Structures are given as C-alpha cells and as structure tokens.
Amino acid sequence: MHRLGSTLRVVRPAPCVLGFYDGRIAGVRAHSDGPNWLDDGAFALGICAYAVVDGDEALVFDTHISRAHAAIIRRTLEEQGVTRIRVALSHWHADHIAGNEVFADCEIIANELTAQALEANRVKLETRDPPIRPLVLPNRLFAGTLALTVGTVAVELRQVDIHSHDGTVLFLPETGLLLAGDALEDPVTYVAEPARLSHHLADLRRLAGWPIARILPSHGALEVIEAGGYDKRFIEASLRYVERLERCRAAPELADPDLRTFAADAFAAGAISYFAPYEAVHRANLAAVGAARA
C-alpha cells in the first residue's frame, strides 16, 4: 500500500476554489488489498473534496477519505495564508467525513439530518474498515438553506434529497458554480437509499431549474474537474439513469447489467463518460432496486 495522501492532487477548477483529488489510479489501492470502503467505495472511483477560498478565509466542503488527506487540505490552506477555516459536510457517508478530526477546532456545518445520521451511525462508522474513530460531529446545524460569505464570496448551502436523504450542495450564486457532493456522479449515481428514488428524482428536477453554470462533483473525472467541471447536461444524464432505475421496479426486464447498454441514453446526453469500475456500482444499484421492490 502506498502512503495515504501521497497521490492526492491539488487543482484549481475555478476562481476561489481548490480541489483535492485522489484515486482513479489503475492498479493502486490506498488502504488494503481486502474489501474496504475507502478503496472500493471512494479511491477506485476517484474522489475530490473542495475548498472555497478568499483572502484569509476558507470553507472546506467535505473532509475527504482519511485524516491524512484532511491534514494535507488544512496544511495547503494555511500555507496560502488562510487563518479562518470552516467546514461544510455534504452528507454523512464515510468518504466525506473521515477527516473531520483534523478540523475539530473549527466550525463544522451540516444540516440537521446529517447530524442525526452521523449520530445514528456512529458505531458503524467507528468500527468500519478503516475505522473513523473518533467520529467528530458537526457543531453548527441548519435546515433548508444557509447563506454564508467566505471573504467576499457569497456561498449558499442548500439541502437536497439526492443519493442520500440528508444531502447538502454548495452553490456560488454570483458565478453559478455548484459543488454537488454525491448528488451528481460521473458516470452514474451510487444508489444508497433505493426506497427514496422518487424523492431523488424530484430533487434532481428541482436542481435542473437552478441557474447553474458549472458543476463540480465529489466523484468524477479529474481532467473534467481540473478544466472547470461539468455543464447542466450532467443533471440530465443523472435524471435519465435514475428514471430508468425507477422503471425497473415495475419492469424488471429493463435491468440490463451492462452499464453501457442500460445507460445508453444517459451517455448520449454528452456530459458523462464511461469508467469501467462503475460496472460494479451499476450492478449493485440494480440489486438494491430489486431488493427494495421485493
């Protein structure tokens, strides 16, 4: 195994935004050769945490997959002159909160549902492989929308029910940039809550109505993120995929296990690209939807 964080790449996809990307490296595992959430659920798929930075202030959006990664984020910001750091969490899943301990002395913001989910899943998170122990909880909560400023940059945290019931996305209203967390994923979403697909679809449609110019997801292609992110066709592609998953409830014959075939119209939308490790994600999605139907 290589040293955690040694392959992390720092990119600047937009003015006042830093991205901290790791993973999608063929033949490389970050934690162990055996099945584990860090390698199989994050590193293999590629993951990026972000920071909105202006002057001596920064807002970190998710704390990455390990304390080592979070320490690099913090050190990078402090080396650039940042003296006030706040954190916002996109949702409760392990690969987004594993580095919270590094920011334990900072304001850590989350919506109320994320705080509840973290508390409810504390034992699970602290005993997983690798464990997130101690689990540091958010210390500032909101519901719905929270408006902030980072230096002179206006930021809105907006609650969404996409991928996870407790989702938060970060929107920069002055530029139309959306930090999407796991609400959008290239090429396809991971279905964590199959019983809530109808809720996810409703909020994806709501998201499509926002004045979004560019999108930076947590899981996506490094070259696209580094070049400034995805356009709104990304939302359409996700909608098409989730809509077809939802149709599989009533028509299980639609559940083609081949991702290219199943999501042909989503790929045709032009915003996503095929990535072979997502074949396993797609098969897991079909199984989850089938189990929820049963």
C-alpha positions in Angstrom: 0.0 0.0 0.0 1.2 3.5 -0.7 1.2 6.2 1.9 -2.3 7.7 2.4 -2.5 11.1 0.6 0.7 10.6 -1.4 -1.2 10.5 -4.7 -3.5 13.5 -3.8 -3.5 16.2 -6.5 -4.4 19.8 -5.8 -6.2 21.6 -8.7 -7.9 25.0 -9.1 -11.0 24.3 -11.2 -12.5 27.8 -10.7 -11.5 31.2 -9.2 -11.5 31.0 -5.4 -11.9 27.2 -5.5 -9.4 24.5 -4.8 -10.0 20.8 -5.4 -8.2 18.0 -3.6 -8.5 14.9 -5.9 -7.3 11.3 -5.2 -8.0 8.0 -6.8 -8.8 6.6 -10.2 -5.3 5.2 -10.5 -5.1 1.8 -12.2 -3.6 -0.9 -10.0 -3.3 1.3 -6.9 -5.1 0.8 -3.6 -4.9 3.2 -0.8 -5.7 1.2 2.3 -5.6 -2.6 1.8 -5.9 -5.4 -0.7 -9.1 -6.7 1.0 -12.5 -5.2 0.5 -13.0 -1.9 2.3 -15.0 1.2 2.0 -12.0 3.5 1.4 -10.6 1.7 -1.6 -13.8 0.2 -3.1 -16.3 3.0 -2.4 -14.1 6.0 -2.9 -10.5 5.7 -4.1 -11.2 3.4 -7.0 -13.9 5.7 -8.3 -11.9 8.9 -7.7 -12.9 11.5 -5.1 -12.5 15.2 -4.7 -13.1 17.5 -1.8 -13.1 21.2 -2.3 -12.4 24.5 -0.5 -13.8 27.9 -1.3 -11.0 30.4 -0.5 -10.9 34.1 -0.5 -8.2 36.1 1.4 -7.6 34.6 4.8 -10.8 32.6 4.9 -11.7 29.2 3.6 -14.8 26.9 3.6 -13.9 23.3 3.2 -16.6 21.2 1.6 -16.1 17.6 3.0 -13.1 16.4 4.8 -12.0 13.6 2.4 -11.3 9.9 3.0 -8.8 10.0 5.8 -7.2 12.2 8.4 -4.0 12.2 6.2 -6.0 13.7 3.3 -7.6 16.3 5.6 -4.3 17.2 7.0 -3.0 18.0 3.5 -6.1 20.1 2.9 -5.5 22.1 6.0 -1.8 22.5 5.5 -2.3 23.6 1.9 -4.8 26.3 3.0 -2.6 27.5 5.9 0.4 27.7 3.6 -1.7 30.0 1.3 -2.3 32.4 4.2 -5.7 31.1 5.4 -6.3 31.7 9.1 -10.0 31.1 9.4 -11.3 27.7 8.3 -14.9 26.5 8.4 -16.1 23.1 7.2 -19.4 22.1 5.5 -20.4 18.5 5.1 -22.3 17.2 2.0 -23.8 14.2 3.8 -23.0 11.5 6.4 -21.2 8.9 4.3 -17.7 7.8 5.4 -15.7 9.1 2.4 -17.0 12.6 3.1 -16.4 12.9 6.8 -13.4 10.7 7.5 -11.1 13.7 8.1 -13.4 15.6 10.5 -11.0 15.1 13.4 -8.4 17.3 11.7 -10.9 20.2 11.8 -12.2 19.5 15.3 -11.2 23.0 16.4 -13.2 24.6 13.5 -16.8 25.3 12.9 -18.2 22.2 11.2 -21.5 22.9 9.5 -24.1 20.3 8.5 -27.8 20.1 8.0 -29.9 18.7 10.8 -30.5 15.4 9.0 -26.7 14.8 8.5 -26.1 15.4 12.2 -28.8 12.8 13.1 -27.5 10.3 10.6 -23.9 10.6 11.9 -25.1 10.1 15.5 -27.3 7.1 14.5 -24.4 5.5 12.5 -21.6 6.4 15.0 -20.8 2.8 15.9 -20.9 1.6 12.3 -18.6 4.4 11.2 -16.2 4.0 14.2 -15.9 0.2 13.6 -15.7 0.1 9.8 -12.5 -0.9 7.8 -10.8 1.6 8.1 -12.5 3.0 11.2 -13.4 6.6 11.6 -12.5 7.0 15.2 -13.1 9.3 16.9 -16.1 10.4 14.9 -16.2 14.2 15.1 -19.7 15.6 14.8 -20.8 18.9 13.3 -21.2 21.8 15.7 -23.4 24.1 13.7 -26.6 22.9 12.2 -29.1 24.3 9.6 -32.3 23.3 7.8 -33.2 24.2 4.3 -30.7 26.9 3.2 -27.8 28.6 4.9 -26.2 31.7 3.4 -22.6 32.4 4.2 -19.7 34.6 3.0 -16.1 33.4 2.6 -14.2 36.6 2.4 -16.1 38.5 -0.2 -17.6 35.3 -1.9 -21.3 34.6 -1.3 -22.0 30.9 -0.6 -25.3 29.1 -0.2 -25.6 25.7 1.4 -28.8 24.1 0.1 -30.4 20.9 1.4 -31.3 18.2 -1.2 -32.6 14.7 -1.1 -30.4 13.1 -3.8 -28.3 10.0 -3.3 -28.8 10.4 0.5 -31.8 11.8 2.4 -29.5 14.3 4.2 -27.7 15.8 1.2 -26.3 19.3 1.1 -24.9 21.1 -2.0 -22.8 24.2 -2.1 -23.8 26.9 -4.6 -22.0 30.1 -5.5 -24.8 32.4 -6.7 -22.5 35.0 -8.3 -20.9 32.5 -10.7 -23.4 29.7 -10.9 -20.9 27.1 -9.7 -22.4 24.1 -7.9 -20.3 21.8 -5.6 -22.6 18.8 -5.9 -21.2 16.3 -3.3 -22.7 13.0 -4.3 -25.9 14.5 -5.7 -24.3 14.0 -9.2 -21.7 11.4 -10.0 -19.8 10.7 -13.3 -20.8 8.4 -14.9 -23.7 7.3 -12.7 -25.0 7.7 -9.1 -24.5 5.1 -6.4 -27.9 4.1 -5.0 -27.5 4.2 -1.2 -31.3 4.6 -0.5 -33.3 2.7 -3.1 -36.6 3.3 -1.4 -36.1 7.0 -1.9 -35.5 7.1 -5.7 -38.8 9.1 -6.3 -37.5 11.7 -3.8 -34.2 11.8 -5.5 -35.8 12.3 -8.9 -38.0 15.1 -7.6 -34.9 17.0 -6.3 -32.9 16.3 -9.4 -35.7 18.0 -11.4 -35.6 20.9 -8.8 -31.8 21.1 -9.3 -32.2 21.3 -13.0 -34.2 24.6 -12.5 -31.4 26.4 -10.7 -29.2 28.9 -12.6 -26.2 26.6 -12.7 -23.2 27.3 -15.0 -20.7 24.6 -14.0 -20.8 21.6 -11.7 -18.0 20.1 -9.6 -18.9 16.6 -8.2 -17.2 14.6 -5.5 -16.8 11.6 -7.8 -15.9 12.4 -11.4 -13.1 12.5 -13.9 -10.0 14.5 -12.8 -9.5 16.0 -16.3 -13.0 17.4 -16.4 -12.9 18.7 -12.8 -9.5 20.3 -13.5 -10.8 22.0 -16.6 -13.7 23.7 -14.7 -16.3 20.9 -14.2 -19.4 19.7 -16.0 -22.3 21.6 -17.5 -26.0 21.1 -16.8 -26.3 18.1 -19.2 -24.7 16.3 -16.2 -28.1 16.7 -14.4 -30.0 15.4 -17.4 -27.7 12.3 -17.6 -28.3 11.5 -14.0 -32.0 12.0 -14.3 -32.2 9.6 -17.2 -30.3 6.9 -15.4 -32.3 7.2 -12.1 -35.6 7.3 -14.1 -34.7 4.0 -15.7 -33.7 2.5 -12.4 -37.1 3.6 -11.1 -38.8 1.9 -14.0 -37.1 -1.4 -13.2 -39.4 -1.7 -10.2 -42.4 -2.3 -12.3 -40.5 -3.7 -15.3 -37.5 -5.8 -14.1 -36.8 -6.9 -17.6 -35.2 -3.5 -18.1 -32.5 -4.3 -15.6 -29.7 -4.8 -18.0 -26.5 -5.5 -16.0 -24.3 -3.9 -18.7 -23.8 -0.2 -17.9 -23.2 1.0 -21.4 -26.4 -0.6 -22.6 -28.6 0.3 -19.6 -27.4 4.0 -19.6 -27.0 4.4 -23.4 -29.3 7.5 -23.4 -27.5 9.0 -20.4 -24.2 8.6 -22.2 -25.7 10.1 -25.3 -26.6 13.2 -23.4 -22.8 14.0 -23.7 -22.0 15.0 -20.1 -20.6 11.7 -18.7 -18.0 9.3 -19.8 -17.7 5.5 -19.3 -15.5 4.3 -16.5 -15.2 0.6 -16.0 -15.2 0.4 -12.2 -18.8 1.8 -12.3 -19.9 -1.5 -13.8 -19.8 -2.9 -10.2 -21.7 0.2 -8.9 -24.4 -0.3 -11.6 -24.8 -4.0 -10.7 -25.1 -3.0 -7.0 -27.7 -0.4 -7.9 -29.8 -3.0 -9.8 -29.6 -5.4 -6.9 -30.6 -2.6 -4.4 -33.6 -1.6 -6.5 -34.6 -5.2 -7.0 -34.4 -5.9 -3.2 -36.4 -2.7 -2.5 -39.1 -3.9 -4.9 -39.2 -7.3 -3.2 
